[in-house]
Amino acid sequence: MRGLRNIVVLLSLMTLVFGEMGAAALAAALYTYEVVEVYPHDPKAFTQGLVIHQGRLYEGTGIYGRSSLREVDLETGRVVREFNLSPNYFGEGIAILSNRIYQLTWLEHVGFIYDLDTFEMVGEFHYPTDGWGLTTDGTYLIMSDGSSTLYFLDSETFDVVRQIEVIDGNERVRMLNELEYVAGKLYANVWLTDKVVIIDSQSGKVEGWVDFSGLLNPESVTQPVDVLNGIAYDPETEMLVVTGKLWPELYQVQLVELQSKTASVIIK
Ligand SMILES: [Ca+2]
């Protein structure tokens, strides 16, 4: 009997230990950041979209009457080219695919298409939801609408080809805002937070959280600012930059993982 009891105790302990490890394996990784470089950013730019394409920085800005699409010199923050939207449109996310720039609007259910070379508006498209963030995986446009859903759109027909729900454990992650496709993952600003969520672009499963608390240098702030928003990644240099709405600075950052994934490695 004692032998049997010992086995039961041992099994219970194993369940406890491996159960904990299983939980660790399922948990998203946690990241903080290191600032690599600080660049100036137009403090009047209500950043809603941010993209690096072939070494150049592009930004979409919001607010009725102040919405724009712009190419920005990274080093100086100076606007190189700009297209101002009509005052009845609130600009949102932008993405560049096949020499075209796509820009969403917030509540107007219309997106605009620009020629990358001329910066002229060459078309528009329509969608039934809010427009929040936009990025591309090189094939599809990927769009957020403030919910936990991300939509993959055909870039010619704008049909929804597929959609994913962003889920961390059992919880849907809502308020997904500006997006960036980074080496097979989707990064999303979560509105009203200093957090960026890292998402498996196939399943929607949350793989990590980046806490950007404290990123904005208070000494550089001379006017009211809004939330962290805007992620851009240069796949050629692996440079990752982030900024915020009305922020006077844009930051090149490096992610630093806080939580070891050793447990998940052990049980695989
Ligand atoms: Ca982006």
Residues whose N, C-alpha, C, O or C-beta is under 5 A from the ligand:
A	BS01	CA	L50 V51 I94 L134 L179 E180 I231 A232
